Amino acid sequence: MNEVDQWFIDKAHPLDALMRQVRAVVPGPDSRVTESIKWQTPTFSFKGNIVSFNPSKHFVSLLFHRGAEIPGDPRASKATEG
């Protein structure tokens, strides 16, 4: 068990299942992406911080630390479709 696993156990967040699904998707197949606890929340990193959870009681949000460095057109992303 790592520190992020322990965070999920200790936090007992109401949206635990959803956050665990996001946790499984964020690093994807890239084993270079690591996870740790920074700022008291799970954070994914590769050559610097990529994204952190920003949980609230009613929704799960992600804080992208280097969003401007992500290549491509953000309007083409399914994540931005409303």
WOZI-V641567 format. One record per backbone hydrogen bond with DSSP energy under -0.5 kcal/mol. NH is the residue of the N-H (numbers start at 1). CO is the residue of the C=O. Records with the same first field share a line. If there is no record, write none. Layout:
NH = CO / CO
This chain:
6 = 2
7 = 3
8 = 4
9 = 5
10 = 6
11 = 7
12 = 8
16 = 13
19 = 15
20 = 16
21 = 17
22 = 18
23 = 19
24 = 20
25 = 21 / 22
26 = 22
27 = 23
30 = 27
31 = 29
33 = 30
34 = 45
36 = 43
38 = 36 / 41
41 = 38
43 = 36
44 = 51
45 = 34
46 = 48
50 = 44
51 = 44
52 = 63
53 = 42
54 = 61
56 = 59
61 = 59
63 = 52
64 = 62
65 = 50 / 63
66 = 50
67 = 64
69 = 66
70 = 67
71 = 69
74 = 72
76 = 73
77 = 74
80 = 77
81 = 78
